[in-house]
Amino acid sequence: MNSISVLHIELFQSGRNTSDFYFNNMKEHLVVGHWHIEKPHRHDFYAAVLFTKGKGTHEIDFQKYDVSKGSLFFLSPGQIHSWELSDDIDGYIFFCSQEFYEMHYVSQKLRNFPFFGSVSFPRKLQLDADELEKNNTIFQELGKEHQSQNAMKEGLILSFMSQIFINATRLFSKDIDLRSSSASLSYFKHYQEF
């Protein structure tokens, strides 16, 4: 029986300066990571993927999602995923370790965001044109900052990541009553922390 490989951020870095964070556009990511991502796999990091062009399917923990312009996905460590994407696919992807984010935001844990805090929470958010434009701009700015050598670079990267996570939480909350699931989430989070 084939085991499902667990991928680490370092596999995608190719000499980049931050080992706990990775950013790329989808076209380049699919070339750089081709050997690692062509079959179902797991990560030991958190990931966000925004598709701005193209179509396909994205399977996460045996749940299939359609991919189209405006699809935004979130993955937690340990989730199994794979995708089949059209040749014209485009967008952005970033990974971060739990330590990268939480070292700077001591009171904010990644699992406090509903899409990272529960295995049963939806992994896909379909953005409308306005939200796509807003998120596209944030992802682009995040990518520029990642390539820069600016002072306080990590702080600004984390700020952009937080904007993406908070905006997504607000959009998810329009579709799902987060208050009704907060009790079960709190038990789940308590178990994770234990």
JOMOCOR-V635682 format. One record per pair of residues at least 24 apart in sequence whose C-alpha atoms are under 10 Angstrom apart, sorted by the first residue. I is the first residue (numbers start at 0). J is the second residue. D is the distance in whole Angstrom. If there is no record, write none. Layout:
I;J;D, I;J;D
This chain:
2;39;10, 2;40;9, 3;38;9, 3;39;7, 3;40;5, 3;41;7, 3;79;8, 3;80;10, 4;35;9, 4;36;10, 4;38;9, 4;39;8, 4;40;5, 4;41;6, 4;42;8, 4;79;9, 5;35;10, 5;39;10, 5;40;6, 5;41;5, 5;42;5, 5;43;7, 5;44;10, 5;76;9, 5;77;8, 5;78;10, 5;79;9, 6;35;8, 6;36;9, 6;40;7, 6;41;6, 6;42;5, 6;43;6, 6;44;8, 6;76;10, 6;77;10, 7;41;9, 7;42;6, 7;43;6, 7;44;7, 7;94;10, 7;96;9, 8;42;8, 8;43;8, 8;44;7, 8;45;10, 8;93;10, 8;94;7, 8;95;8, 8;96;8, 10;35;8, 11;35;9, 11;94;10, 15;145;10, 15;146;9, 16;145;9, 16;146;9, 16;148;10, 17;95;10, 17;99;10, 17;145;9, 17;153;9, 18;95;9, 18;96;9, 18;99;9, 19;44;9, 19;94;8, 19;95;6, 19;96;5, 19;97;8, 19;98;8, 19;99;6, 19;100;9, 20;44;9, 20;45;10, 20;46;10, 20;93;7, 20;94;6, 20;95;4, 20;96;7, 20;97;10, 20;99;7, 20;100;9, 20;145;9, 20;153;9, 20;156;9, 21;46;9, 21;92;8, 21;93;5, 21;94;5, 21;95;7, 21;96;9, 21;142;9, 21;145;8, 22;46;10, 22;47;10, 22;48;10, 22;91;8, 22;92;6, 22;93;4, 22;94;7, 22;95;9, 22;138;9, 22;141;8, 22;142;6, 22;143;10, 22;145;7, 22;146;9, 23;48;10, 23;90;9, 23;91;6, 23;92;6, 23;93;7, 23;94;9, 23;138;10, 23;139;10, 23;141;10, 23;142;7, 23;145;9, 23;146;10, 24;48;9, 24;49;9, 24;50;10, 24;89;7, 24;90;6, 24;91;4, 24;92;6, 24;93;9, 24;138;9, 24;139;9, 24;142;8, 25;49;9, 25;50;8, 25;51;9, 25;52;10, 25;88;7, 25;89;5, 25;90;5, 25;91;5, 25;92;6, 25;93;10, 26;86;9, 26;87;9, 26;88;7, 26;89;6, 26;90;8, 26;91;9, 26;92;10, 27;89;9, 27;90;10, 27;91;9, 28;89;10, 28;90;10, 28;91;9, 28;92;8, 28;93;10, 29;84;10, 29;88;10, 29;89;10, 36;80;9, 36;81;7, 36;82;9, 37;81;7, 37;82;8, 37;83;9, 38;80;8, 38;81;6, 38;82;8, 38;83;10, 39;78;10, 39;79;6, 39;80;5, 39;81;5, 39;82;8, 40;77;9, 40;78;8, 40;79;5, 40;80;6, 40;81;7, 41;74;9, 41;75;9, 41;76;7, 41;77;5, 41;78;5, 41;79;5, 41;80;6, 41;81;9, 42;74;9, 42;75;8, 42;76;5, 42;77;6, 42;78;7, 42;79;8, 42;80;9, 42;94;9, 43;75;8, 43;76;5, 43;77;6, 43;78;9, 43;94;10, 43;95;9, 43;96;8, 43;97;9, 44;74;8, 44;75;7, 44;76;5, 44;77;8, 44;78;10, 44;94;6, 44;95;6, 44;96;5, 44;97;7, 44;98;10, 45;73;8, 45;74;6, 45;75;5, 45;76;6, 45;77;9, 45;78;10, 45;93;8, 45;94;6, 45;95;5, 45;96;6, 45;97;7, 45;100;10, 45;109;9, 45;110;10, 45;115;8, 46;72;8, 46;73;6, 46;74;5, 46;75;7, 46;76;8, 46;92;7, 46;93;6, 46;94;4, 46;95;7, 46;96;9, 46;115;10, 47;71;7, 47;72;6, 47;73;5, 47;74;6, 47;75;9, 47;91;8, 47;92;6, 47;93;6, 47;94;7, 47;95;9, 47;122;10, 47;160;9, 47;163;9, 47;164;9, 48;72;5, 48;73;7, 48;74;9, 48;90;7, 48;91;6, 48;92;4, 48;93;7, 48;94;9, 48;123;10, 48;138;10, 49;73;9, 49;89;9, 49;90;5, 49;91;5, 49;92;6, 49;93;9, 49;123;10, 49;124;10, 49;125;10, 49;126;10, 49;131;9, 49;134;8, 49;135;8, 49;138;8, 50;88;7, 50;89;6, 50;90;4, 50;91;7, 50;92;9, 50;125;10, 50;126;10, 50;131;9, 50;135;9, 51;88;8, 51;89;6, 51;90;5, 51;91;8, 51;131;8, 51;132;9, 51;134;10, 51;135;8, 52;85;9, 52;86;10, 52;87;7, 52;88;5, 52;89;5, 52;90;7, 53;84;7, 53;85;6, 53;86;7, 53;87;5, 53;88;4, 53;89;6, 53;90;9, 54;83;9, 54;84;6, 54;85;5, 54;86;9, 54;87;8, 54;88;7, 54;89;9, 55;82;7, 55;83;5, 55;84;4, 55;85;6, 55;86;10, 55;88;8, 56;81;9, 56;82;6, 56;83;5, 56;84;6, 56;85;9, 57;81;6, 57;82;4, 57;83;7, 57;84;8, 57;122;10, 57;123;9, 58;82;6, 58;83;9, 58;122;10, 59;121;10, 59;122;8, 59;123;10, 60;118;9, 60;119;10, 60;122;10, 62;121;10, 62;122;9, 64;121;10, 64;122;9, 64;123;7, 65;123;9, 65;125;10, 66;123;9, 66;125;9, 67;125;8, 67;126;10, 68;125;8, 68;126;8, 68;127;9, 68;128;9, 68;131;8, 69;124;8, 69;125;6, 69;126;5, 69;127;7, 69;128;7, 69;129;10, 69;130;8, 69;131;5, 69;132;9, 69;134;9, 69;135;9, 70;123;7, 70;124;6, 70;125;5, 70;126;6, 70;127;9, 70;131;9, 71;122;8, 71;123;6, 71;124;5, 71;125;6, 71;126;7, 71;131;9, 71;134;9, 71;163;10, 71;167;9, 72;114;9, 72;121;9, 72;122;5, 72;123;5, 72;124;6, 72;125;9, 72;167;10, 73;114;7, 73;115;7, 73;121;9, 73;122;5, 73;123;7, 73;124;9, 73;164;9, 73;167;10, 74;114;8, 74;115;7, 74;118;10, 74;122;7, 74;123;9, 75;109;9, 75;110;9, 75;114;8, 75;115;6, 75;116;8, 75;117;9, 75;118;8, 75;122;9, 76;115;9, 78;118;9, 90;135;8, 90;138;9, 90;139;10, 91;135;8, 91;138;7, 91;139;8, 91;141;10, 91;142;9, 92;138;8, 92;142;9, 93;138;9, 93;141;9, 93;142;9, 93;160;9, 95;157;10, 95;160;10, 99;153;9, 99;157;9, 100;153;9, 100;154;10, 100;156;10, 100;157;7, 100;158;10, 100;160;9, 100;161;9, 101;157;10, 103;153;9, 103;154;8, 103;157;8, 104;154;10, 104;157;9, 104;161;10, 107;161;10, 109;161;10, 109;164;9, 110;184;10, 110;188;7, 110;191;9, 110;192;10, 111;168;10, 111;184;9, 111;185;9, 111;188;8, 112;161;10, 112;164;7, 112;165;8, 112;167;9, 112;168;7, 113;164;9, 113;167;9, 113;168;7, 113;171;9, 113;172;9, 113;177;8, 113;180;10, 113;181;9, 113;184;8, 114;164;9, 114;167;9, 114;168;8, 114;171;9, 115;164;10, 116;184;7, 116;185;9, 116;187;8, 116;188;7, 116;191;9, 117;180;10, 117;183;9, 117;184;7, 117;185;10, 117;187;7, 117;188;8, 118;184;10, 118;187;9, 119;184;10, 120;171;10, 120;175;9, 120;180;10, 120;184;10, 121;171;9, 121;175;10, 123;167;10, 123;171;9, 124;167;7, 124;168;10, 124;170;8, 124;171;7, 124;174;10, 125;167;10, 125;170;9, 125;171;10, 126;167;9, 126;170;9, 130;166;9, 130;167;10, 130;170;9, 133;163;9, 133;166;10, 134;159;10, 134;162;9, 134;163;7, 134;166;8, 134;167;9, 135;163;10, 137;162;8, 137;163;7, 138;162;10, 138;163;8
